[in-house]
Amino acid sequence: MSERIIAFVENWVSENIHAEGYPAEGDDTQAKGFAAQCRAEALEAGIPASEIDDEFDDLTAFMSGQIQETNEREVGRQIDKDPS
């Protein structure tokens, strides 16, 4: 795996995906949008889409998982913060 591409995508995710609530079941519109944005910014950084595709079989599915994970971390943070 290309560390450069993985680092780029992981950094992109940390800067762009924030807890905003869960999408409706089966709705991958947000994940598709994030994947497209990430690809565009990667291209601007000199990383062709083909290299991202070599590292991530399904970037949309990866983004969907990141959305889920980000929301779950926020829920956990809120639970930990609640004194009751």
mmCIF file of the N, C-alpha and C atoms, coordinates in Angstrom:
data_MODEL
# 
_entry.id   MODEL 
# 
loop_
_atom_site.group_PDB 
_atom_site.id 
_atom_site.type_symbol 
_atom_site.label_atom_id 
_atom_site.label_alt_id 
_atom_site.label_comp_id 
_atom_site.label_asym_id 
_atom_site.label_entity_id 
_atom_site.label_seq_id 
_atom_site.pdbx_PDB_ins_code 
_atom_site.Cartn_x 
_atom_site.Cartn_y 
_atom_site.Cartn_z 
_atom_site.occupancy 
_atom_site.B_iso_or_equiv 
_atom_site.pdbx_formal_charge 
_atom_site.auth_seq_id 
_atom_site.auth_comp_id 
_atom_site.auth_asym_id 
_atom_site.auth_atom_id 
_atom_site.pdbx_PDB_model_num 
ATOM 1   N N  . MET A 1 1  ? 0.836   -1.184 0.000   1.00 0.00 ? 1  MET A N  1 
ATOM 2   C CA . MET A 1 1  ? 0.000   0.000  0.000   1.00 0.00 ? 1  MET A CA 1 
ATOM 3   C C  . MET A 1 1  ? 0.883   1.250  0.000   1.00 0.00 ? 1  MET A C  1 
ATOM 4   N N  . SER A 1 2  ? 0.418   2.231  -0.674  1.00 0.00 ? 2  SER A N  1 
ATOM 5   C CA . SER A 1 2  ? 1.161   3.483  -0.751  1.00 0.00 ? 2  SER A CA 1 
ATOM 6   C C  . SER A 1 2  ? 0.873   4.331  0.489   1.00 0.00 ? 2  SER A C  1 
ATOM 7   N N  . GLU A 1 3  ? 1.901   4.508  1.275   1.00 0.00 ? 3  GLU A N  1 
ATOM 8   C CA . GLU A 1 3  ? 1.740   5.302  2.498   1.00 0.00 ? 3  GLU A CA 1 
ATOM 9   C C  . GLU A 1 3  ? 1.330   6.735  2.182   1.00 0.00 ? 3  GLU A C  1 
ATOM 10  N N  . ARG A 1 4  ? 1.813   7.258  1.076   1.00 0.00 ? 4  ARG A N  1 
ATOM 11  C CA . ARG A 1 4  ? 1.489   8.635  0.690   1.00 0.00 ? 4  ARG A CA 1 
ATOM 12  C C  . ARG A 1 4  ? -0.017  8.784  0.449   1.00 0.00 ? 4  ARG A C  1 
ATOM 13  N N  . ILE A 1 5  ? -0.601  7.839  -0.237  1.00 0.00 ? 5  ILE A N  1 
ATOM 14  C CA . ILE A 1 5  ? -2.025  7.923  -0.555  1.00 0.00 ? 5  ILE A CA 1 
ATOM 15  C C  . ILE A 1 5  ? -2.869  7.680  0.689   1.00 0.00 ? 5  ILE A C  1 
ATOM 16  N N  . ILE A 1 6  ? -2.507  6.699  1.464   1.00 0.00 ? 6  ILE A N  1 
ATOM 17  C CA . ILE A 1 6  ? -3.238  6.429  2.696   1.00 0.00 ? 6  ILE A CA 1 
ATOM 18  C C  . ILE A 1 6  ? -3.170  7.638  3.621   1.00 0.00 ? 6  ILE A C  1 
ATOM 19  N N  . ALA A 1 7  ? -1.995  8.224  3.757   1.00 0.00 ? 7  ALA A N  1 
ATOM 20  C CA . ALA A 1 7  ? -1.837  9.410  4.611   1.00 0.00 ? 7  ALA A CA 1 
ATOM 21  C C  . ALA A 1 7  ? -2.685  10.562 4.080   1.00 0.00 ? 7  ALA A C  1 
ATOM 22  N N  . PHE A 1 8  ? -2.700  10.750 2.757   1.00 0.00 ? 8  PHE A N  1 
ATOM 23  C CA . PHE A 1 8  ? -3.495  11.827 2.181   1.00 0.00 ? 8  PHE A CA 1 
ATOM 24  C C  . PHE A 1 8  ? -4.973  11.629 2.507   1.00 0.00 ? 8  PHE A C  1 
ATOM 25  N N  . VAL A 1 9  ? -5.489  10.432 2.262   1.00 0.00 ? 9  VAL A N  1 
ATOM 26  C CA . VAL A 1 9  ? -6.916  10.166 2.484   1.00 0.00 ? 9  VAL A CA 1 
ATOM 27  C C  . VAL A 1 9  ? -7.256  10.270 3.971   1.00 0.00 ? 9  VAL A C  1 
ATOM 28  N N  . GLU A 1 10 ? -6.431  9.715  4.829   1.00 0.00 ? 10 GLU A N  1 
ATOM 29  C CA . GLU A 1 10 ? -6.692  9.799  6.272   1.00 0.00 ? 10 GLU A CA 1 
ATOM 30  C C  . GLU A 1 10 ? -6.685  11.246 6.750   1.00 0.00 ? 10 GLU A C  1 
ATOM 31  N N  . ASN A 1 11 ? -5.745  12.036 6.272   1.00 0.00 ? 11 ASN A N  1 
ATOM 32  C CA . ASN A 1 11 ? -5.693  13.449 6.630   1.00 0.00 ? 11 ASN A CA 1 
ATOM 33  C C  . ASN A 1 11 ? -6.928  14.175 6.100   1.00 0.00 ? 11 ASN A C  1 
ATOM 34  N N  . TRP A 1 12 ? -7.309  13.867 4.857   1.00 0.00 ? 12 TRP A N  1 
ATOM 35  C CA . TRP A 1 12 ? -8.486  14.490 4.254   1.00 0.00 ? 12 TRP A CA 1 
ATOM 36  C C  . TRP A 1 12 ? -9.720  14.177 5.096   1.00 0.00 ? 12 TRP A C  1 
ATOM 37  N N  . VAL A 1 13 ? -9.864  12.934 5.500   1.00 0.00 ? 13 VAL A N  1 
ATOM 38  C CA . VAL A 1 13 ? -11.011 12.527 6.318   1.00 0.00 ? 13 VAL A CA 1 
ATOM 39  C C  . VAL A 1 13 ? -11.026 13.303 7.631   1.00 0.00 ? 13 VAL A C  1 
ATOM 40  N N  . SER A 1 14 ? -9.870  13.391 8.296   1.00 0.00 ? 14 SER A N  1 
ATOM 41  C CA . SER A 1 14 ? -9.834  14.079 9.601   1.00 0.00 ? 14 SER A CA 1 
ATOM 42  C C  . SER A 1 14 ? -10.169 15.562 9.477   1.00 0.00 ? 14 SER A C  1 
ATOM 43  N N  . GLU A 1 15 ? -9.875  16.154 8.330   1.00 0.00 ? 15 GLU A N  1 
ATOM 44  C CA . GLU A 1 15 ? -10.161 17.575 8.134   1.00 0.00 ? 15 GLU A CA 1 
ATOM 45  C C  . GLU A 1 15 ? -11.573 17.849 7.615   1.00 0.00 ? 15 GLU A C  1 
ATOM 46  N N  . ASN A 1 16 ? -12.211 16.861 7.012   1.00 0.00 ? 16 ASN A N  1 
ATOM 47  C CA . ASN A 1 16 ? -13.466 17.129 6.306   1.00 0.00 ? 16 ASN A CA 1 
ATOM 48  C C  . ASN A 1 16 ? -14.697 16.380 6.794   1.00 0.00 ? 16 ASN A C  1 
ATOM 49  N N  . ILE A 1 17 ? -14.521 15.288 7.499   1.00 0.00 ? 17 ILE A N  1 
ATOM 50  C CA . ILE A 1 17 ? -15.688 14.532 7.954   1.00 0.00 ? 17 ILE A CA 1 
ATOM 51  C C  . ILE A 1 17 ? -15.877 14.792 9.437   1.00 0.00 ? 17 ILE A C  1 
ATOM 52  N N  . HIS A 1 18 ? -17.021 15.352 9.761   1.00 0.00 ? 18 HIS A N  1 
ATOM 53  C CA . HIS A 1 18 ? -17.356 15.707 11.139  1.00 0.00 ? 18 HIS A CA 1 
ATOM 54  C C  . HIS A 1 18 ? -18.715 15.103 11.490  1.00 0.00 ? 18 HIS A C  1 
ATOM 55  N N  . ALA A 1 19 ? -18.941 14.895 12.764  1.00 0.00 ? 19 ALA A N  1 
ATOM 56  C CA . ALA A 1 19 ? -20.212 14.327 13.215  1.00 0.00 ? 19 ALA A CA 1 
ATOM 57  C C  . ALA A 1 19 ? -21.339 15.297 12.892  1.00 0.00 ? 19 ALA A C  1 
ATOM 58  N N  . GLU A 1 20 ? -22.199 14.877 11.996  1.00 0.00 ? 20 GLU A N  1 
ATOM 59  C CA . GLU A 1 20 ? -23.337 15.709 11.593  1.00 0.00 ? 20 GLU A CA 1 
ATOM 60  C C  . GLU A 1 20 ? -24.632 14.906 11.607  1.00 0.00 ? 20 GLU A C  1 
ATOM 61  N N  . GLY A 1 21 ? -24.597 13.748 12.226  1.00 0.00 ? 21 GLY A N  1 
ATOM 62  C CA . GLY A 1 21 ? -25.764 12.887 12.252  1.00 0.00 ? 21 GLY A CA 1 
ATOM 63  C C  . GLY A 1 21 ? -25.632 11.773 11.227  1.00 0.00 ? 21 GLY A C  1 
ATOM 64  N N  . TYR A 1 22 ? -26.444 10.767 11.425  1.00 0.00 ? 22 TYR A N  1 
ATOM 65  C CA . TYR A 1 22 ? -26.393 9.589  10.561  1.00 0.00 ? 22 TYR A CA 1 
ATOM 66  C C  . TYR A 1 22 ? -27.256 9.794  9.324   1.00 0.00 ? 22 TYR A C  1 
ATOM 67  N N  . PRO A 1 23 ? -26.746 9.405  8.157   1.00 0.00 ? 23 PRO A N  1 
ATOM 68  C CA . PRO A 1 23 ? -27.586 9.473  6.951   1.00 0.00 ? 23 PRO A CA 1 
ATOM 69  C C  . PRO A 1 23 ? -28.663 8.391  7.015   1.00 0.00 ? 23 PRO A C  1 
ATOM 70  N N  . ALA A 1 24 ? -29.718 8.577  6.264   1.00 0.00 ? 24 ALA A N  1 
ATOM 71  C CA . ALA A 1 24 ? -30.775 7.566  6.199   1.00 0.00 ? 24 ALA A CA 1 
ATOM 72  C C  . ALA A 1 24 ? -30.182 6.261  5.690   1.00 0.00 ? 24 ALA A C  1 
ATOM 73  N N  . GLU A 1 25 ? -30.707 5.168  6.171   1.00 0.00 ? 25 GLU A N  1 
ATOM 74  C CA . GLU A 1 25 ? -30.209 3.856  5.753   1.00 0.00 ? 25 GLU A CA 1 
ATOM 75  C C  . GLU A 1 25 ? -30.272 3.722  4.227   1.00 0.00 ? 25 GLU A C  1 
ATOM 76  N N  . GLY A 1 26 ? -29.171 3.313  3.655   1.00 0.00 ? 26 GLY A N  1 
ATOM 77  C CA . GLY A 1 26 ? -29.099 3.135  2.209   1.00 0.00 ? 26 GLY A CA 1 
ATOM 78  C C  . GLY A 1 26 ? -28.785 4.404  1.427   1.00 0.00 ? 26 GLY A C  1 
ATOM 79  N N  . ASP A 1 27 ? -28.727 5.541  2.100   1.00 0.00 ? 27 ASP A N  1 
ATOM 80  C CA . ASP A 1 27 ? -28.429 6.815  1.428   1.00 0.00 ? 27 ASP A CA 1 
ATOM 81  C C  . ASP A 1 27 ? -26.927 7.057  1.477   1.00 0.00 ? 27 ASP A C  1 
ATOM 82  N N  . ASP A 1 28 ? -26.265 6.901  0.338   1.00 0.00 ? 28 ASP A N  1 
ATOM 83  C CA . ASP A 1 28 ? -24.827 7.115  0.302   1.00 0.00 ? 28 ASP A CA 1 
ATOM 84  C C  . ASP A 1 28 ? -24.449 8.412  -0.417  1.00 0.00 ? 28 ASP A C  1 
ATOM 85  N N  . THR A 1 29 ? -25.409 9.330  -0.502  1.00 0.00 ? 29 THR A N  1 
ATOM 86  C CA . THR A 1 29 ? -25.177 10.601 -1.183  1.00 0.00 ? 29 THR A CA 1 
ATOM 87  C C  . THR A 1 29 ? -24.012 11.358 -0.552  1.00 0.00 ? 29 THR A C  1 
ATOM 88  N N  . GLN A 1 30 ? -24.013 11.450 0.759   1.00 0.00 ? 30 GLN A N  1 
ATOM 89  C CA . GLN A 1 30 ? -22.947 12.176 1.455   1.00 0.00 ? 30 GLN A CA 1 
ATOM 90  C C  . GLN A 1 30 ? -21.593 11.498 1.241   1.00 0.00 ? 30 GLN A C  1 
ATOM 91  N N  . ALA A 1 31 ? -21.567 10.194 1.341   1.00 0.00 ? 31 ALA A N  1 
ATOM 92  C CA . ALA A 1 31 ? -20.319 9.447  1.149   1.00 0.00 ? 31 ALA A CA 1 
ATOM 93  C C  . ALA A 1 31 ? -19.805 9.614  -0.276  1.00 0.00 ? 31 ALA A C  1 
ATOM 94  N N  . LYS A 1 32 ? -20.697 9.590  -1.256  1.00 0.00 ? 32 LYS A N  1 
ATOM 95  C CA . LYS A 1 32 ? -20.290 9.800  -2.649  1.00 0.00 ? 32 LYS A CA 1 
ATOM 96  C C  . LYS A 1 32 ? -19.714 11.199 -2.837  1.00 0.00 ? 32 LYS A C  1 
ATOM 97  N N  . GLY A 1 33 ? -20.343 12.180 -2.194  1.00 0.00 ? 33 GLY A N  1 
ATOM 98  C CA . GLY A 1 33 ? -19.847 13.551 -2.273  1.00 0.00 ? 33 GLY A CA 1 
ATOM 99  C C  . GLY A 1 33 ? -18.465 13.682 -1.662  1.00 0.00 ? 33 GLY A C  1 
ATOM 100 N N  . PHE A 1 34 ? -18.266 13.064 -0.507  1.00 0.00 ? 34 PHE A N  1 
ATOM 101 C CA . PHE A 1 34 ? -16.953 13.102 0.130   1.00 0.00 ? 34 PHE A CA 1 
ATOM 102 C C  . PHE A 1 34 ? -15.907 12.410 -0.742  1.00 0.00 ? 34 PHE A C  1 
ATOM 103 N N  . ALA A 1 35 ? -16.264 11.279 -1.328  1.00 0.00 ? 35 ALA A N  1 
ATOM 104 C CA . ALA A 1 35 ? -15.322 10.560 -2.192  1.00 0.00 ? 35 ALA A CA 1 
ATOM 105 C C  . ALA A 1 35 ? -14.927 11.427 -3.388  1.00 0.00 ? 35 ALA A C  1 
ATOM 106 N N  . ALA A 1 36 ? -15.898 12.084 -3.984  1.00 0.00 ? 36 ALA A N  1 
ATOM 107 C CA . ALA A 1 36 ? -15.613 12.946 -5.142  1.00 0.00 ? 36 ALA A CA 1 
ATOM 108 C C  . ALA A 1 36 ? -14.721 14.121 -4.736  1.00 0.00 ? 36 ALA A C  1 
ATOM 109 N N  . GLN A 1 37 ? -15.029 14.737 -3.587  1.00 0.00 ? 37 GLN A N  1 
ATOM 110 C CA . GLN A 1 37 ? -14.209 15.855 -3.095  1.00 0.00 ? 37 GLN A CA 1 
ATOM 111 C C  . GLN A 1 37 ? -12.783 15.403 -2.834  1.00 0.00 ? 37 GLN A C  1 
ATOM 112 N N  . CYS A 1 38 ? -12.646 14.262 -2.183  1.00 0.00 ? 38 CYS A N  1 
ATOM 113 C CA . CYS A 1 38 ? -11.324 13.734 -1.852  1.00 0.00 ? 38 CYS A CA 1 
ATOM 114 C C  . CYS A 1 38 ? -10.533 13.464 -3.126  1.00 0.00 ? 38 CYS A C  1 
ATOM 115 N N  . ARG A 1 39 ? -11.169 12.849 -4.116  1.00 0.00 ? 39 ARG A N  1 
ATOM 116 C CA . ARG A 1 39 ? -10.501 12.575 -5.389  1.00 0.00 ? 39 ARG A CA 1 
ATOM 117 C C  . ARG A 1 39 ? -10.046 13.882 -6.056  1.00 0.00 ? 39 ARG A C  1 
ATOM 118 N N  . ALA A 1 40 ? -10.910 14.885 -6.045  1.00 0.00 ? 40 ALA A N  1 
ATOM 119 C CA . ALA A 1 40 ? -10.577 16.166 -6.680  1.00 0.00 ? 40 ALA A CA 1 
ATOM 120 C C  . ALA A 1 40 ? -9.390  16.823 -5.988  1.00 0.00 ? 40 ALA A C  1 
ATOM 121 N N  . GLU A 1 41 ? -9.391  16.816 -4.658  1.00 0.00 ? 41 GLU A N  1 
ATOM 122 C CA . GLU A 1 41 ? -8.294  17.428 -3.928  1.00 0.00 ? 41 GLU A CA 1 
ATOM 123 C C  . GLU A 1 41 ? -7.015  16.607 -4.068  1.00 0.00 ? 41 GLU A C  1 
ATOM 124 N N  . ALA A 1 42 ? -7.154  15.295 -4.179  1.00 0.00 ? 42 ALA A N  1 
ATOM 125 C CA . ALA A 1 42 ? -5.980  14.449 -4.412  1.00 0.00 ? 42 ALA A CA 1 
ATOM 126 C C  . ALA A 1 42 ? -5.359  14.783 -5.765  1.00 0.00 ? 42 ALA A C  1 
ATOM 127 N N  . LEU A 1 43 ? -6.208  14.953 -6.764  1.00 0.00 ? 43 LEU A N  1 
ATOM 128 C CA . LEU A 1 43 ? -5.716  15.291 -8.098  1.00 0.00 ? 43 LEU A CA 1 
ATOM 129 C C  . LEU A 1 43 ? -4.964  16.620 -8.066  1.00 0.00 ? 43 LEU A C  1 
ATOM 130 N N  . GLU A 1 44 ? -5.505  17.596 -7.333  1.00 0.00 ? 44 GLU A N  1 
ATOM 131 C CA . GLU A 1 44 ? -4.836  18.887 -7.188  1.00 0.00 ? 44 GLU A CA 1 
ATOM 132 C C  . GLU A 1 44 ? -3.469  18.730 -6.508  1.00 0.00 ? 44 GLU A C  1 
ATOM 133 N N  . ALA A 1 45 ? -3.369  17.717 -5.642  1.00 0.00 ? 45 ALA A N  1 
ATOM 134 C CA . ALA A 1 45 ? -2.118  17.466 -4.928  1.00 0.00 ? 45 ALA A CA 1 
ATOM 135 C C  . ALA A 1 45 ? -1.177  16.552 -5.722  1.00 0.00 ? 45 ALA A C  1 
ATOM 136 N N  . GLY A 1 46 ? -1.585  16.214 -6.950  1.00 0.00 ? 46 GLY A N  1 
ATOM 137 C CA . GLY A 1 46 ? -0.732  15.393 -7.793  1.00 0.00 ? 46 GLY A CA 1 
ATOM 138 C C  . GLY A 1 46 ? -0.934  13.902 -7.650  1.00 0.00 ? 46 GLY A C  1 
ATOM 139 N N  . ILE A 1 47 ? -2.041  13.504 -7.045  1.00 0.00 ? 47 ILE A N  1 
ATOM 140 C CA . ILE A 1 47 ? -2.346  12.084 -6.862  1.00 0.00 ? 47 ILE A CA 1 
ATOM 141 C C  . ILE A 1 47 ? -3.484  11.720 -7.805  1.00 0.00 ? 47 ILE A C  1 
ATOM 142 N N  . PRO A 1 48 ? -3.210  10.928 -8.837  1.00 0.00 ? 48 PRO A N  1 
ATOM 143 C CA . PRO A 1 48 ? -4.267  10.566 -9.777  1.00 0.00 ? 48 PRO A CA 1 
ATOM 144 C C  . PRO A 1 48 ? -5.299  9.622  -9.147  1.00 0.00 ? 48 PRO A C  1 
ATOM 145 N N  . ALA A 1 49 ? -6.517  9.697  -9.647  1.00 0.00 ? 49 ALA A N  1 
ATOM 146 C CA . ALA A 1 49 ? -7.605  8.851  -9.142  1.00 0.00 ? 49 ALA A CA 1 
ATOM 147 C C  . ALA A 1 49 ? -7.244  7.374  -9.231  1.00 0.00 ? 49 ALA A C  1 
ATOM 148 N N  . SER A 1 50 ? -6.504  6.996  -10.251 1.00 0.00 ? 50 SER A N  1 
ATOM 149 C CA . SER A 1 50 ? -6.129  5.581  -10.407 1.00 0.00 ? 50 SER A CA 1 
ATOM 150 C C  . SER A 1 50 ? -5.304  5.083  -9.227  1.00 0.00 ? 50 SER A C  1 
ATOM 151 N N  . GLU A 1 51 ? -4.478  5.951  -8.647  1.00 0.00 ? 51 GLU A N  1 
ATOM 152 C CA . GLU A 1 51 ? -3.685  5.549  -7.485  1.00 0.00 ? 51 GLU A CA 1 
ATOM 153 C C  . GLU A 1 51 ? -4.569  5.388  -6.255  1.00 0.00 ? 51 GLU A C  1 
ATOM 154 N N  . ILE A 1 52 ? -5.564  6.253  -6.113  1.00 0.00 ? 52 ILE A N  1 
ATOM 155 C CA . ILE A 1 52 ? -6.501  6.104  -5.001  1.00 0.00 ? 52 ILE A CA 1 
ATOM 156 C C  . ILE A 1 52 ? -7.279  4.803  -5.172  1.00 0.00 ? 52 ILE A C  1 
ATOM 157 N N  . ASP A 1 53 ? -7.705  4.517  -6.402  1.00 0.00 ? 53 ASP A N  1 
ATOM 158 C CA . ASP A 1 53 ? -8.451  3.286  -6.670  1.00 0.00 ? 53 ASP A CA 1 
ATOM 159 C C  . ASP A 1 53 ? -7.607  2.045  -6.388  1.00 0.00 ? 53 ASP A C  1 
ATOM 160 N N  . ASP A 1 54 ? -6.295  2.138  -6.598  1.00 0.00 ? 54 ASP A N  1 
ATOM 161 C CA . ASP A 1 54 ? -5.417  1.012  -6.292  1.00 0.00 ? 54 ASP A CA 1 
ATOM 162 C C  . ASP A 1 54 ? -5.356  0.736  -4.789  1.00 0.00 ? 54 ASP A C  1 
ATOM 163 N N  . GLU A 1 55 ? -5.488  1.781  -3.988  1.00 0.00 ? 55 GLU A N  1 
ATOM 164 C CA . GLU A 1 55 ? -5.391  1.636  -2.531  1.00 0.00 ? 55 GLU A CA 1 
ATOM 165 C C  . GLU A 1 55 ? -6.740  1.394  -1.855  1.00 0.00 ? 55 GLU A C  1 
ATOM 166 N N  . PHE A 1 56 ? -7.777  1.967  -2.413  1.00 0.00 ? 56 PHE A N  1 
ATOM 167 C CA . PHE A 1 56 ? -9.116  1.864  -1.822  1.00 0.00 ? 56 PHE A CA 1 
ATOM 168 C C  . PHE A 1 56 ? -10.043 1.258  -2.866  1.00 0.00 ? 56 PHE A C  1 
ATOM 169 N N  . ASP A 1 57 ? -10.451 0.005  -2.652  1.00 0.00 ? 57 ASP A N  1 
ATOM 170 C CA . ASP A 1 57 ? -11.318 -0.682 -3.608  1.00 0.00 ? 57 ASP A CA 1 
ATOM 171 C C  . ASP A 1 57 ? -12.595 0.102  -3.869  1.00 0.00 ? 57 ASP A C  1 
ATOM 172 N N  . ASP A 1 58 ? -13.156 0.685  -2.817  1.00 0.00 ? 58 ASP A N  1 
ATOM 173 C CA . ASP A 1 58 ? -14.415 1.424  -2.932  1.00 0.00 ? 58 ASP A CA 1 
ATOM 174 C C  . ASP A 1 58 ? -14.329 2.635  -2.007  1.00 0.00 ? 58 ASP A C  1 
ATOM 175 N N  . LEU A 1 59 ? -13.899 3.766  -2.561  1.00 0.00 ? 59 LEU A N  1 
ATOM 176 C CA . LEU A 1 59 ? -13.705 4.969  -1.745  1.00 0.00 ? 59 LEU A CA 1 
ATOM 177 C C  . LEU A 1 59 ? -15.019 5.441  -1.130  1.00 0.00 ? 59 LEU A C  1 
ATOM 178 N N  . THR A 1 60 ? -16.125 5.280  -1.847  1.00 0.00 ? 60 THR A N  1 
ATOM 179 C CA . THR A 1 60 ? -17.422 5.668  -1.287  1.00 0.00 ? 60 THR A CA 1 
ATOM 180 C C  . THR A 1 60 ? -17.745 4.843  -0.052  1.00 0.00 ? 60 THR A C  1 
ATOM 181 N N  . ALA A 1 61 ? -17.530 3.544  -0.109  1.00 0.00 ? 61 ALA A N  1 
ATOM 182 C CA . ALA A 1 61 ? -17.778 2.681  1.054   1.00 0.00 ? 61 ALA A CA 1 
ATOM 183 C C  . ALA A 1 61 ? -16.847 3.056  2.205   1.00 0.00 ? 61 ALA A C  1 
ATOM 184 N N  . PHE A 1 62 ? -15.597 3.394  1.890   1.00 0.00 ? 62 PHE A N  1 
ATOM 185 C CA . PHE A 1 62 ? -14.662 3.826  2.919   1.00 0.00 ? 62 PHE A CA 1 
ATOM 186 C C  . PHE A 1 62 ? -15.171 5.094  3.592   1.00 0.00 ? 62 PHE A C  1 
ATOM 187 N N  . MET A 1 63 ? -15.618 6.049  2.784   1.00 0.00 ? 63 MET A N  1 
ATOM 188 C CA . MET A 1 63 ? -16.135 7.302  3.332   1.00 0.00 ? 63 MET A CA 1 
ATOM 189 C C  . MET A 1 63 ? -17.380 7.046  4.178   1.00 0.00 ? 63 MET A C  1 
ATOM 190 N N  . SER A 1 64 ? -18.225 6.153  3.733   1.00 0.00 ? 64 SER A N  1 
ATOM 191 C CA . SER A 1 64 ? -19.421 5.801  4.507   1.00 0.00 ? 64 SER A CA 1 
ATOM 192 C C  . SER A 1 64 ? -19.030 5.257  5.879   1.00 0.00 ? 64 SER A C  1 
ATOM 193 N N  . GLY A 1 65 ? -18.028 4.400  5.906   1.00 0.00 ? 65 GLY A N  1 
ATOM 194 C CA . GLY A 1 65 ? -17.535 3.873  7.181   1.00 0.00 ? 65 GLY A CA 1 
ATOM 195 C C  . GLY A 1 65 ? -16.957 4.960  8.065   1.00 0.00 ? 65 GLY A C  1 
ATOM 196 N N  . GLN A 1 66 ? -16.288 5.922  7.457   1.00 0.00 ? 66 GLN A N  1 
ATOM 197 C CA . GLN A 1 66 ? -15.710 7.027  8.224   1.00 0.00 ? 66 GLN A CA 1 
ATOM 198 C C  . GLN A 1 66 ? -16.793 7.935  8.803   1.00 0.00 ? 66 GLN A C  1 
ATOM 199 N N  . ILE A 1 67 ? -17.860 8.147  8.042   1.00 0.00 ? 67 ILE A N  1 
ATOM 200 C CA . ILE A 1 67 ? -18.997 8.930  8.541   1.00 0.00 ? 67 ILE A CA 1 
ATOM 201 C C  . ILE A 1 67 ? -19.584 8.231  9.761   1.00 0.00 ? 67 ILE A C  1 
ATOM 202 N N  . GLN A 1 68 ? -19.806 6.940  9.640   1.00 0.00 ? 68 GLN A N  1 
ATOM 203 C CA . GLN A 1 68 ? -20.367 6.146  10.739  1.00 0.00 ? 68 GLN A CA 1 
ATOM 204 C C  . GLN A 1 68 ? -19.457 6.216  11.959  1.00 0.00 ? 68 GLN A C  1 
ATOM 205 N N  . GLU A 1 69 ? -18.181 5.998  11.747  1.00 0.00 ? 69 GLU A N  1 
ATOM 206 C CA . GLU A 1 69 ? -17.224 6.003  12.850  1.00 0.00 ? 69 GLU A CA 1 
ATOM 207 C C  . GLU A 1 69 ? -17.158 7.371  13.535  1.00 0.00 ? 69 GLU A C  1 
ATOM 208 N N  . THR A 1 70 ? -17.170 8.432  12.765  1.00 0.00 ? 70 THR A N  1 
ATOM 209 C CA . THR A 1 70 ? -17.126 9.777  13.324  1.00 0.00 ? 70 THR A CA 1 
ATOM 210 C C  . THR A 1 70 ? -18.362 10.053 14.173  1.00 0.00 ? 70 THR A C  1 
ATOM 211 N N  . ASN A 1 71 ? -19.510 9.652  13.686  1.00 0.00 ? 71 ASN A N  1 
ATOM 212 C CA . ASN A 1 71 ? -20.743 9.843  14.451  1.00 0.00 ? 71 ASN A CA 1 
ATOM 213 C C  . ASN A 1 71 ? -20.745 9.006  15.725  1.00 0.00 ? 71 ASN A C  1 
ATOM 214 N N  . GLU A 1 72 ? -20.246 7.778  15.647  1.00 0.00 ? 72 GLU A N  1 
ATOM 215 C CA . GLU A 1 72 ? -20.193 6.923  16.837  1.00 0.00 ? 72 GLU A CA 1 
ATOM 216 C C  . GLU A 1 72 ? -19.247 7.490  17.890  1.00 0.00 ? 72 GLU A C  1 
ATOM 217 N N  . ARG A 1 73 ? -18.109 8.033  17.450  1.00 0.00 ? 73 ARG A N  1 
ATOM 218 C CA . ARG A 1 73 ? -17.189 8.669  18.410  1.00 0.00 ? 73 ARG A CA 1 
ATOM 219 C C  . ARG A 1 73 ? -17.860 9.844  19.105  1.00 0.00 ? 73 ARG A C  1 
ATOM 220 N N  . GLU A 1 74 ? -18.629 10.629 18.345  1.00 0.00 ? 74 GLU A N  1 
ATOM 221 C CA . GLU A 1 74 ? -19.312 11.777 18.941  1.00 0.00 ? 74 GLU A CA 1 
ATOM 222 C C  . GLU A 1 74 ? -20.369 11.328 19.928  1.00 0.00 ? 74 GLU A C  1 
ATOM 223 N N  . VAL A 1 75 ? -21.114 10.299 19.602  1.00 0.00 ? 75 VAL A N  1 
ATOM 224 C CA . VAL A 1 75 ? -22.120 9.770  20.535  1.00 0.00 ? 75 VAL A CA 1 
ATOM 225 C C  . VAL A 1 75 ? -21.419 9.302  21.809  1.00 0.00 ? 75 VAL A C  1 
ATOM 226 N N  . GLY A 1 76 ? -20.322 8.591  21.673  1.00 0.00 ? 76 GLY A N  1 
ATOM 227 C CA . GLY A 1 76 ? -19.566 8.135  22.839  1.00 0.00 ? 76 GLY A CA 1 
ATOM 228 C C  . GLY A 1 76 ? -19.051 9.297  23.668  1.00 0.00 ? 76 GLY A C  1 
ATOM 229 N N  . ARG A 1 77 ? -18.601 10.339 22.996  1.00 0.00 ? 77 ARG A N  1 
ATOM 230 C CA . ARG A 1 77 ? -18.102 11.535 23.702  1.00 0.00 ? 77 ARG A CA 1 
ATOM 231 C C  . ARG A 1 77 ? -19.230 12.193 24.483  1.00 0.00 ? 77 ARG A C  1 
ATOM 232 N N  . GLN A 1 78 ? -20.399 12.261 23.883  1.00 0.00 ? 78 GLN A N  1 
ATOM 233 C CA . GLN A 1 78 ? -21.555 12.867 24.549  1.00 0.00 ? 78 GLN A CA 1 
ATOM 234 C C  . GLN A 1 78 ? -21.994 12.049 25.752  1.00 0.00 ? 78 GLN A C  1 
ATOM 235 N N  . ILE A 1 79 ? -21.951 10.727 25.624  1.00 0.00 ? 79 ILE A N  1 
ATOM 236 C CA . ILE A 1 79 ? -22.324 9.841  26.735  1.00 0.00 ? 79 ILE A CA 1 
ATOM 237 C C  . ILE A 1 79 ? -21.332 10.008 27.878  1.00 0.00 ? 79 ILE A C  1 
ATOM 238 N N  . ASP A 1 80 ? -20.040 10.047 27.551  1.00 0.00 ? 80 ASP A N  1 
ATOM 239 C CA . ASP A 1 80 ? -19.017 10.215 28.574  1.00 0.00 ? 80 ASP A CA 1 
ATOM 240 C C  . ASP A 1 80 ? -19.129 11.560 29.273  1.00 0.00 ? 80 ASP A C  1 
ATOM 241 N N  . LYS A 1 81 ? -19.592 12.555 28.567  1.00 0.00 ? 81 LYS A N  1 
ATOM 242 C CA . LYS A 1 81 ? -19.724 13.913 29.093  1.00 0.00 ? 81 LYS A CA 1 
ATOM 243 C C  . LYS A 1 81 ? -20.940 14.068 30.011  1.00 0.00 ? 81 LYS A C  1 
ATOM 244 N N  . ASP A 1 82 ? -21.973 13.232 29.790  1.00 0.00 ? 82 ASP A N  1 
ATOM 245 C CA . ASP A 1 82 ? -23.225 13.330 30.548  1.00 0.00 ? 82 ASP A CA 1 
ATOM 246 C C  . ASP A 1 82 ? -22.999 12.821 31.978  1.00 0.00 ? 82 ASP A C  1 
ATOM 247 N N  . PRO A 1 83 ? -23.192 13.691 32.981  1.00 0.00 ? 83 PRO A N  1 
ATOM 248 C CA . PRO A 1 83 ? -22.923 13.303 34.365  1.00 0.00 ? 83 PRO A CA 1 
ATOM 249 C C  . PRO A 1 83 ? -23.987 12.410 34.995  1.00 0.00 ? 83 PRO A C  1 
ATOM 250 N N  . SER A 1 84 ? -25.113 12.184 34.334  1.00 0.00 ? 84 SER A N  1 
ATOM 251 C CA . SER A 1 84 ? -26.175 11.396 34.977  1.00 0.00 ? 84 SER A CA 1 
ATOM 252 C C  . SER A 1 84 ? -25.961 9.962  34.897  1.00 0.00 ? 84 SER A C  1 
# 
